Amino acid sequence: MPTTRRRGGNTAARSQSTISFGSKSRVTKPSATTRSQKTKDLEPISAAATSTEEVSEPEQVPVAPSEPSKPHVAELAVRHQAQKEIQQPLSEEDQRAIKITEQELQRYWQQEEAKRRGPRVHQEDLSVHEKILRHFDLSSQYGPCIGIARLKRWRRANMLKLNPPIEVLAVLLKEKETVKQRAYVDELMS
């Protein structure tokens, strides 16, 4: 059976007031703070609290590490991978990479920089070799760079015919001991 409306009773209770959006009416929400709390907050701060007493700063004690910093587990794994990759016999690409001169590396980096709209602001103090390696780290088309040695990543990308830049291999082979084999992003993540 359909519901029906009741039609009797007080008509004043049924009438609903309308909201006027003019300047005469103002709708406000009731506030949780009372007037006494507001006046306490607005009272001037006492003179005792505003005195110019010097507050002593906490003593700074130099913290010396109790143990020498040990390499992270991921760092050790990447070092082990890099050692295995370096011990492998030189391939055809390795021999080509060793023959690359410093001028060719500079030219390669200038070409990469020319592709950008603006200069790299936060890499001004880095060497060209480190810039090349960081660019390779952030190039996702060669696969993930987290948890893998740079040299192993380059060789994997080459094996998969992804054409990684030979200049990266040149930097990695020329500076075996000085270049970190762990990607910069990997260092930041751990």
Helices and strands as residue ranges (DSSP letters): H 11-14, H 35-42, H 73-87, H 92-98, H 102-114, G 121-123, H 128-137, G 140-142, H 150-159, H 166-174, H 184-189
